[in-house]
Amino acid sequence: MNPKTADLDPNLRQAYERVMGTAAPASPSTSQPSTDIPKEQTQVVTAKNRGGLSPVLLAIVILLFFVIYTLVWTMIFKLEIPFLPF
């Protein structure tokens, strides 16, 4: 057992006991648990506008890039492709 558990806050001691499955030794000075009840917190999730290109437009841009890339390399290596005029 960890000797530092004797100085734990009551809430931490309870968490330690739940996790470890053991009982932590009681501290010599018993402190009163706080009477403040934490307020329930709500979390709001909002949709963010990604502001990027739409997937269809992105696919068109990628396809156009590969077509231009292929045409440049066919012109560099002077390949003859029957359906191309050059």
Distance bins in CASP14 RR format, pairs under 12 A and 6 or more apart:
PFRMAT RR
TARGET T0000
AUTHOR 0000-0000-0000
RMODE 2
METHOD distances of the structure
MODEL  1
1 16 0 0 0 0 0 1 0 0 0 0 0
1 17 0 0 0 0 0 1 0 0 0 0 0
1 20 0 0 0 0 1 0 0 0 0 0 0
1 21 0 0 0 0 0 1 0 0 0 0 0
1 22 1 0 0 1 0 0 0 0 0 0 0
1 23 0 0 0 0 1 0 0 0 0 0 0
1 24 1 0 0 1 0 0 0 0 0 0 0
1 25 1 0 0 1 0 0 0 0 0 0 0
2 8 0 0 0 0 1 0 0 0 0 0 0
2 12 0 0 0 0 0 1 0 0 0 0 0
2 13 0 0 0 0 0 1 0 0 0 0 0
2 16 0 0 0 0 1 0 0 0 0 0 0
2 19 0 0 0 0 0 1 0 0 0 0 0
2 20 0 0 0 0 1 0 0 0 0 0 0
2 22 0 0 0 0 0 1 0 0 0 0 0
2 24 0 0 0 0 1 0 0 0 0 0 0
2 25 0 0 0 0 1 0 0 0 0 0 0
3 24 0 0 0 0 0 1 0 0 0 0 0
3 25 0 0 0 0 1 0 0 0 0 0 0
3 27 0 0 0 0 0 1 0 0 0 0 0
4 12 0 0 0 0 0 1 0 0 0 0 0
4 13 0 0 0 0 0 1 0 0 0 0 0
4 16 0 0 0 0 0 1 0 0 0 0 0
4 24 0 0 0 0 1 0 0 0 0 0 0
4 25 0 0 0 0 0 1 0 0 0 0 0
4 27 0 0 0 0 0 1 0 0 0 0 0
5 12 0 0 0 0 1 0 0 0 0 0 0
5 13 1 0 0 1 0 0 0 0 0 0 0
5 14 0 0 0 0 0 1 0 0 0 0 0
5 15 0 0 0 0 0 1 0 0 0 0 0
5 16 1 0 1 0 0 0 0 0 0 0 0
5 17 0 0 0 0 1 0 0 0 0 0 0
5 19 0 0 0 0 0 1 0 0 0 0 0
5 20 0 0 0 0 1 0 0 0 0 0 0
5 22 0 0 0 0 1 0 0 0 0 0 0
5 23 0 0 0 0 1 0 0 0 0 0 0
5 24 1 0 1 0 0 0 0 0 0 0 0
5 25 1 0 0 1 0 0 0 0 0 0 0
5 26 0 0 0 0 1 0 0 0 0 0 0
5 27 0 0 0 0 1 0 0 0 0 0 0
6 12 0 0 0 0 0 1 0 0 0 0 0
6 13 0 0 0 0 1 0 0 0 0 0 0
6 16 0 0 0 0 0 1 0 0 0 0 0
6 23 0 0 0 0 0 1 0 0 0 0 0
6 24 1 0 0 1 0 0 0 0 0 0 0
6 25 1 0 1 0 0 0 0 0 0 0 0
6 26 1 0 0 1 0 0 0 0 0 0 0
6 27 1 0 1 0 0 0 0 0 0 0 0
6 28 1 0 0 1 0 0 0 0 0 0 0
6 29 0 0 0 0 0 1 0 0 0 0 0
6 30 0 0 0 0 0 1 0 0 0 0 0
7 13 0 0 0 0 1 0 0 0 0 0 0
7 16 0 0 0 0 0 1 0 0 0 0 0
7 24 0 0 0 0 1 0 0 0 0 0 0
7 25 0 0 0 0 0 1 0 0 0 0 0
7 26 0 0 0 0 0 1 0 0 0 0 0
7 27 1 0 0 1 0 0 0 0 0 0 0
7 28 0 0 0 0 1 0 0 0 0 0 0
7 29 0 0 0 0 1 0 0 0 0 0 0
7 31 0 0 0 0 0 1 0 0 0 0 0
8 14 0 0 0 0 1 0 0 0 0 0 0
8 15 0 0 0 0 1 0 0 0 0 0 0
8 16 1 0 0 1 0 0 0 0 0 0 0
8 17 0 0 0 0 1 0 0 0 0 0 0
8 20 0 0 0 0 0 1 0 0 0 0 0
8 23 0 0 0 0 0 1 0 0 0 0 0
8 24 1 0 0 1 0 0 0 0 0 0 0
8 25 0 0 0 0 1 0 0 0 0 0 0
8 26 0 0 0 0 0 1 0 0 0 0 0
8 27 1 0 0 1 0 0 0 0 0 0 0
8 31 0 0 0 0 0 1 0 0 0 0 0
9 15 0 0 0 0 1 0 0 0 0 0 0
9 16 0 0 0 0 1 0 0 0 0 0 0
9 24 0 0 0 0 0 1 0 0 0 0 0
9 27 0 0 0 0 1 0 0 0 0 0 0
9 30 0 0 0 0 0 1 0 0 0 0 0
9 31 1 0 0 1 0 0 0 0 0 0 0
9 32 0 0 0 0 0 1 0 0 0 0 0
9 33 0 0 0 0 1 0 0 0 0 0 0
9 34 0 0 0 0 1 0 0 0 0 0 0
10 16 0 0 0 0 0 1 0 0 0 0 0
10 17 0 0 0 0 0 1 0 0 0 0 0
10 24 0 0 0 0 0 1 0 0 0 0 0
10 26 0 0 0 0 1 0 0 0 0 0 0
10 27 0 0 0 0 1 0 0 0 0 0 0
10 29 0 0 0 0 0 1 0 0 0 0 0
10 30 0 0 0 0 1 0 0 0 0 0 0
10 31 1 0 0 1 0 0 0 0 0 0 0
10 32 0 0 0 0 1 0 0 0 0 0 0
10 33 1 0 1 0 0 0 0 0 0 0 0
10 34 0 0 0 0 1 0 0 0 0 0 0
11 17 0 0 0 0 0 1 0 0 0 0 0
11 18 0 0 0 0 0 1 0 0 0 0 0
11 24 0 0 0 0 0 1 0 0 0 0 0
11 31 0 0 0 0 0 1 0 0 0 0 0
11 33 1 0 0 1 0 0 0 0 0 0 0
11 34 0 0 0 0 1 0 0 0 0 0 0
11 36 0 0 0 0 0 1 0 0 0 0 0
11 38 0 0 0 0 0 1 0 0 0 0 0
12 18 0 0 0 0 0 1 0 0 0 0 0
12 19 0 0 0 0 0 1 0 0 0 0 0
12 20 0 0 0 0 0 1 0 0 0 0 0
12 24 0 0 0 0 1 0 0 0 0 0 0
12 27 0 0 0 0 0 1 0 0 0 0 0
12 31 0 0 0 0 0 1 0 0 0 0 0
12 33 0 0 0 0 0 1 0 0 0 0 0
13 19 0 0 0 0 0 1 0 0 0 0 0
13 20 0 0 0 0 0 1 0 0 0 0 0
13 22 0 0 0 0 0 1 0 0 0 0 0
13 23 0 0 0 0 1 0 0 0 0 0 0
13 24 1 0 1 0 0 0 0 0 0 0 0
13 25 0 0 0 0 1 0 0 0 0 0 0
13 26 0 0 0 0 1 0 0 0 0 0 0
13 27 1 0 0 1 0 0 0 0 0 0 0
13 30 0 0 0 0 0 1 0 0 0 0 0
13 31 0 0 0 0 0 1 0 0 0 0 0
13 33 0 0 0 0 0 1 0 0 0 0 0
14 20 0 0 0 0 0 1 0 0 0 0 0
14 21 0 0 0 0 0 1 0 0 0 0 0
14 23 0 0 0 0 0 1 0 0 0 0 0
14 24 0 0 0 0 1 0 0 0 0 0 0
14 33 0 0 0 0 1 0 0 0 0 0 0
15 21 0 0 0 0 0 1 0 0 0 0 0
15 24 0 0 0 0 1 0 0 0 0 0 0
16 22 0 0 0 0 1 0 0 0 0 0 0
16 23 0 0 0 0 1 0 0 0 0 0 0
16 24 1 0 1 0 0 0 0 0 0 0 0
16 25 0 0 0 0 0 1 0 0 0 0 0
17 23 1 0 1 0 0 0 0 0 0 0 0
17 24 1 0 1 0 0 0 0 0 0 0 0
17 25 0 0 0 0 0 1 0 0 0 0 0
17 26 0 0 0 0 0 1 0 0 0 0 0
18 24 0 0 0 0 0 1 0 0 0 0 0
50 58 0 0 0 0 0 1 0 0 0 0 0
51 57 0 0 0 0 0 1 0 0 0 0 0
52 58 0 0 0 0 1 0 0 0 0 0 0
52 61 0 0 0 0 0 1 0 0 0 0 0
53 59 0 0 0 0 1 0 0 0 0 0 0
53 60 0 0 0 0 1 0 0 0 0 0 0
53 61 1 0 0 1 0 0 0 0 0 0 0
53 62 0 0 0 0 0 1 0 0 0 0 0
54 60 0 0 0 0 1 0 0 0 0 0 0
54 61 0 0 0 0 0 1 0 0 0 0 0
55 61 0 0 0 0 0 1 0 0 0 0 0
55 62 0 0 0 0 0 1 0 0 0 0 0
56 62 0 0 0 0 0 1 0 0 0 0 0
56 63 0 0 0 0 0 1 0 0 0 0 0
57 63 0 0 0 0 0 1 0 0 0 0 0
57 64 0 0 0 0 0 1 0 0 0 0 0
58 64 0 0 0 0 0 1 0 0 0 0 0
58 65 0 0 0 0 0 1 0 0 0 0 0
59 65 0 0 0 0 0 1 0 0 0 0 0
59 66 0 0 0 0 0 1 0 0 0 0 0
60 66 0 0 0 0 0 1 0 0 0 0 0
60 67 0 0 0 0 0 1 0 0 0 0 0
61 67 0 0 0 0 0 1 0 0 0 0 0
61 68 0 0 0 0 0 1 0 0 0 0 0
62 68 0 0 0 0 0 1 0 0 0 0 0
62 69 0 0 0 0 0 1 0 0 0 0 0
63 69 0 0 0 0 0 1 0 0 0 0 0
63 70 0 0 0 0 0 1 0 0 0 0 0
64 70 0 0 0 0 0 1 0 0 0 0 0
64 71 0 0 0 0 0 1 0 0 0 0 0
65 71 0 0 0 0 0 1 0 0 0 0 0
65 72 0 0 0 0 0 1 0 0 0 0 0
66 72 0 0 0 0 0 1 0 0 0 0 0
66 73 0 0 0 0 0 1 0 0 0 0 0
67 73 0 0 0 0 0 1 0 0 0 0 0
67 74 0 0 0 0 0 1 0 0 0 0 0
67 84 0 0 0 0 0 1 0 0 0 0 0
68 74 0 0 0 0 0 1 0 0 0 0 0
68 75 0 0 0 0 0 1 0 0 0 0 0
69 75 0 0 0 0 0 1 0 0 0 0 0
69 76 0 0 0 0 0 1 0 0 0 0 0
70 76 0 0 0 0 0 1 0 0 0 0 0
70 77 0 0 0 0 0 1 0 0 0 0 0
70 79 0 0 0 0 1 0 0 0 0 0 0
70 81 0 0 0 0 1 0 0 0 0 0 0
70 84 0 0 0 0 0 1 0 0 0 0 0
71 77 0 0 0 0 0 1 0 0 0 0 0
71 79 0 0 0 0 0 1 0 0 0 0 0
71 81 0 0 0 0 1 0 0 0 0 0 0
71 83 0 0 0 0 0 1 0 0 0 0 0
71 84 1 0 0 1 0 0 0 0 0 0 0
71 85 0 0 0 0 0 1 0 0 0 0 0
71 86 0 0 0 0 1 0 0 0 0 0 0
72 79 0 0 0 0 0 1 0 0 0 0 0
72 86 0 0 0 0 0 1 0 0 0 0 0
73 79 0 0 0 0 1 0 0 0 0 0 0
73 81 0 0 0 0 0 1 0 0 0 0 0
74 80 0 0 0 0 1 0 0 0 0 0 0
74 81 1 0 0 1 0 0 0 0 0 0 0
74 82 0 0 0 0 0 1 0 0 0 0 0
74 83 0 0 0 0 0 1 0 0 0 0 0
74 84 1 0 0 1 0 0 0 0 0 0 0
74 85 0 0 0 0 0 1 0 0 0 0 0
74 86 0 0 0 0 1 0 0 0 0 0 0
75 81 0 0 0 0 0 1 0 0 0 0 0
75 84 0 0 0 0 1 0 0 0 0 0 0
75 85 0 0 0 0 0 1 0 0 0 0 0
75 86 1 0 0 1 0 0 0 0 0 0 0
76 86 0 0 0 0 0 1 0 0 0 0 0
78 84 0 0 0 0 0 1 0 0 0 0 0
78 86 0 0 0 0 1 0 0 0 0 0 0
79 86 0 0 0 0 0 1 0 0 0 0 0
80 86 0 0 0 0 1 0 0 0 0 0 0
END
